[in-house]
Amino acid sequence: MFNNFFFIGLPYAALFVVILGTIFRYLNFGFKVSSLSSQFLETKELFYGSRPFHWGLLFLFFGHLVAFLFPRSVLLWDSVPIRLLILEIVALGFGITALFGLFMLIVRRLKHKRLIVVTNKMDIVVYVLLAVQIISGLWVAYFFRWGSSWFAGTITPYLKSIFLFSPDIAAVSAMPLAVKIHIISAFTLIGIIPSTRFMHFLVYPFAYIWRPYQYVIWNWDRKKIRSSKKLVNGVRSKNN
């Protein structure tokens, strides 16, 4: 029952909530979807926390993604011991970097009263889940080594079975507790995305890549703009 709930029920619930919740929030809130940046309240300590946290998390995310999409390539890479060792050390280093960044962000949040005022309950939940996710990942990396290989051979088939609507949890059910905690916290984080600041990852302004470097909008109705849910308001000028 435990394994069925956390490795079948939770993944599907998390995916269902994140898809529908994201669509609902994006369509109904428009520009209100953001990371609610607190940079203007404090900058220096944010730099030393945000940079290592984001870079560490970004590398680890794409590392897991590569192992999921190209498991055979990862296993081929790991077939040479020195390459396996390099990959494991680098991944562990980025995990420690992400944990250090998260620690700095938490200290910053607790240290400054102005930040405490703008901290909501979901921020605390996110910090706790991120700490569990990163610490459990480091726990796995240190005590159950060569994770890149057994991830590609064990976790990848499980994840693919979830997406193919034919869940096979036999291998995951036999995994150590640290691995189970890591998987559960990952799906929990995915499920709470629509109700947290994580939404800003899903609404990144890609339109800025191809839009004109100057963008002028005329005829703004100040009364309507305050309550509008549109992403673009007013009449676009022809003189971009």
C-alpha positions as CSV (number, residue, x, y, z in Angstrom):
1,M,0.0,0.0,0.0
2,F,2.8,2.4,0.9
3,N,4.7,1.8,-2.4
4,N,1.5,2.0,-4.5
5,F,0.5,5.3,-2.9
6,F,3.9,7.1,-3.2
7,F,5.2,5.6,-6.5
8,I,2.0,5.4,-8.5
9,G,-0.7,7.6,-6.9
10,L,1.6,10.5,-6.0
11,P,3.3,10.8,-9.4
12,Y,0.0,10.9,-11.3
13,A,-1.5,13.3,-8.8
14,A,1.5,15.6,-9.0
15,L,1.5,15.6,-12.8
16,F,-2.3,16.2,-12.9
17,V,-2.1,19.1,-10.5
18,V,0.9,20.8,-12.1
19,I,-0.6,20.6,-15.6
20,L,-4.1,21.8,-14.8
21,G,-2.9,24.2,-12.0
22,T,-0.3,25.8,-14.3
23,I,-2.8,26.3,-17.1
24,F,-5.4,27.8,-14.8
25,R,-3.0,30.1,-13.1
26,Y,-1.4,31.3,-16.3
27,L,-4.7,32.0,-18.0
28,N,-6.3,33.7,-15.0
29,F,-3.4,35.7,-13.5
30,G,-1.2,36.7,-16.5
31,F,1.7,38.9,-15.3
32,K,0.9,38.2,-11.7
33,V,2.8,34.9,-12.1
34,S,6.3,35.7,-11.0
35,S,9.0,34.7,-8.5
36,L,8.0,37.6,-6.3
37,S,11.6,38.8,-6.2
38,S,12.9,40.2,-2.9
39,Q,16.1,41.5,-4.5
40,F,15.2,45.2,-3.9
41,L,15.0,44.4,-0.1
42,E,18.5,42.8,0.0
43,T,21.0,42.1,-2.8
44,K,24.4,41.1,-1.5
45,E,23.5,37.9,0.4
46,L,21.0,37.0,-2.3
47,F,23.9,36.9,-4.9
48,Y,25.9,34.4,-2.8
49,G,22.9,32.2,-2.2
50,S,21.0,32.4,-5.5
51,R,23.9,31.8,-7.9
52,P,25.3,28.6,-6.4
53,F,21.7,27.3,-5.7
54,H,20.5,27.9,-9.2
55,W,23.6,26.6,-11.0
56,G,23.8,23.5,-8.8
57,L,20.1,22.7,-9.3
58,L,20.3,23.4,-13.0
59,F,23.2,21.0,-13.5
60,L,21.5,18.3,-11.4
61,F,18.2,18.7,-13.2
62,F,19.7,18.3,-16.7
63,G,21.9,15.5,-15.4
64,H,18.8,13.6,-14.3
65,L,17.1,14.5,-17.6
66,V,19.9,13.2,-19.7
67,A,19.9,9.9,-17.8
68,F,16.2,9.6,-18.3
69,L,16.2,10.4,-22.0
70,F,19.5,8.7,-23.0
71,P,20.1,5.9,-20.5
72,R,22.2,3.8,-22.9
73,S,24.5,6.7,-23.6
74,V,25.0,7.2,-19.9
75,L,25.7,3.6,-19.3
76,L,28.2,3.7,-22.2
77,W,29.9,6.7,-20.7
78,D,30.0,5.0,-17.3
79,S,31.6,1.8,-18.8
80,V,35.0,3.6,-18.4
81,P,35.8,3.8,-14.7
82,I,37.6,7.2,-14.8
83,R,34.7,8.8,-16.7
84,L,32.2,7.3,-14.2
85,L,34.3,8.7,-11.3
86,I,34.5,12.2,-12.9
87,L,30.8,12.3,-13.4
88,E,30.0,11.2,-9.8
89,I,32.5,13.7,-8.3
90,V,31.1,16.6,-10.5
91,A,27.5,15.7,-9.6
92,L,28.4,15.5,-5.9
93,G,30.1,18.9,-6.2
94,F,27.1,20.5,-7.7
95,G,24.8,18.9,-5.1
96,I,27.0,20.4,-2.3
97,T,26.9,23.8,-4.2
98,A,23.1,23.7,-4.4
99,L,22.9,22.9,-0.7
100,F,25.2,25.7,0.2
101,G,23.2,28.1,-1.9
102,L,19.9,27.0,-0.3
103,F,21.5,27.4,3.2
104,M,22.5,30.9,2.3
105,L,19.0,31.7,1.0
106,I,17.4,30.4,4.2
107,V,19.9,32.3,6.4
108,R,19.2,35.5,4.4
109,R,15.4,35.0,4.7
110,L,15.7,34.6,8.5
111,K,18.2,37.3,9.1
112,H,16.4,40.3,7.6
113,K,13.1,41.3,9.1
114,R,11.9,42.9,5.8
115,L,12.2,39.5,4.2
116,I,10.4,37.7,7.0
117,V,7.4,40.0,6.5
118,V,7.1,39.0,2.8
119,T,7.6,35.3,3.5
120,N,4.5,33.2,3.2
121,K,3.7,29.6,4.3
122,M,4.4,28.1,0.9
123,D,7.9,29.6,0.9
124,I,8.6,27.7,4.1
125,V,7.2,24.5,2.6
126,V,9.4,25.0,-0.5
127,Y,12.5,25.5,1.6
128,V,11.8,22.3,3.6
129,L,11.1,20.2,0.5
130,L,14.2,21.6,-1.3
131,A,16.3,20.8,1.7
132,V,14.9,17.2,1.9
133,Q,15.4,16.8,-1.8
134,I,19.0,18.0,-1.9
135,I,20.1,16.3,1.4
136,S,18.5,13.0,0.3
137,G,20.3,13.3,-3.0
138,L,23.6,13.8,-1.3
139,W,22.8,10.9,1.0
140,V,22.2,8.7,-2.0
141,A,25.3,10.0,-3.8
142,Y,27.6,9.2,-0.8
143,F,26.2,6.0,0.6
144,F,24.8,4.4,-2.6
145,R,27.4,5.3,-5.2
146,W,27.5,5.1,-8.9
147,G,24.0,6.5,-9.1
148,S,24.3,7.6,-12.7
149,S,24.5,3.9,-13.7
150,W,21.8,2.5,-11.5
151,F,19.5,5.5,-12.2
152,A,19.7,4.8,-15.9
153,G,19.1,1.1,-15.4
154,T,16.5,1.2,-12.7
155,I,14.8,4.6,-12.2
156,T,14.6,5.4,-15.9
157,P,12.4,2.3,-16.7
158,Y,10.2,3.2,-13.7
159,L,9.7,6.8,-14.8
160,K,9.0,5.7,-18.4
161,S,6.4,3.2,-17.1
162,I,4.7,6.1,-15.4
163,F,4.5,8.2,-18.5
164,L,3.3,5.2,-20.5
165,F,0.5,4.6,-18.0
166,S,1.8,1.2,-17.2
167,P,3.5,1.7,-13.8
168,D,6.1,-0.8,-12.8
169,I,7.3,-0.2,-9.3
170,A,9.0,-3.5,-8.6
171,A,12.5,-2.1,-8.8
172,V,11.7,1.1,-7.0
173,S,10.0,-0.7,-4.1
174,A,13.3,-2.5,-3.4
175,M,15.3,0.7,-3.3
176,P,16.9,2.0,-0.1
177,L,14.9,4.5,2.0
178,A,17.1,7.5,0.9
179,V,16.2,6.8,-2.8
180,K,12.5,6.6,-1.9
181,I,12.6,9.9,0.0
182,H,14.4,11.5,-2.9
183,I,11.7,10.3,-5.4
184,I,8.8,11.2,-3.1
185,S,10.1,14.7,-2.4
186,A,10.7,15.3,-6.2
187,F,7.1,14.5,-7.1
188,T,5.9,16.5,-4.2
189,L,7.9,19.5,-5.4
190,I,6.4,19.1,-8.9
191,G,2.9,18.9,-7.5
192,I,3.1,22.2,-5.6
193,I,4.6,24.2,-8.5
194,P,1.3,26.0,-9.4
195,S,0.9,27.4,-5.8
196,T,4.5,28.5,-5.3
197,R,7.2,30.9,-6.8
198,F,8.4,28.0,-8.9
199,M,5.8,29.1,-11.5
200,H,8.3,31.6,-12.9
201,F,10.3,28.8,-14.4
202,L,7.3,27.9,-16.6
203,V,6.5,31.4,-17.7
204,Y,10.0,32.5,-18.7
205,P,9.6,35.4,-21.3
206,F,11.0,33.6,-24.3
207,A,9.3,36.3,-26.5
208,Y,12.1,38.7,-25.5
209,I,14.4,36.7,-27.8
210,W,12.7,37.7,-31.0
211,R,10.8,40.9,-30.1
212,P,12.2,44.3,-31.1
213,Y,14.7,45.8,-28.7
214,Q,12.4,48.7,-28.2
215,Y,8.7,48.0,-27.6
216,V,6.2,50.9,-27.3
217,I,2.6,50.5,-26.4
218,W,0.1,53.4,-26.6
219,N,-3.4,54.1,-25.4
220,W,-3.2,52.5,-22.0
221,D,-6.4,52.7,-20.0
222,R,-5.1,53.0,-16.4
223,K,-8.4,51.7,-14.9
224,K,-8.6,48.6,-17.1
225,I,-4.9,47.8,-16.8
226,R,-5.1,47.3,-13.0
227,S,-7.7,44.5,-13.4
228,S,-6.7,43.1,-16.7
229,K,-5.6,39.5,-17.1
230,K,-4.1,40.0,-20.6
231,L,-0.4,39.6,-21.1
232,V,-0.3,42.5,-23.6
233,N,-2.6,45.5,-23.1
234,G,-3.3,48.6,-25.2
235,V,-2.7,49.1,-29.0
236,R,0.7,48.4,-30.3
237,S,2.6,51.2,-31.9
238,K,3.7,50.7,-35.5
239,N,7.0,52.5,-34.7
240,N,8.9,49.7,-32.9
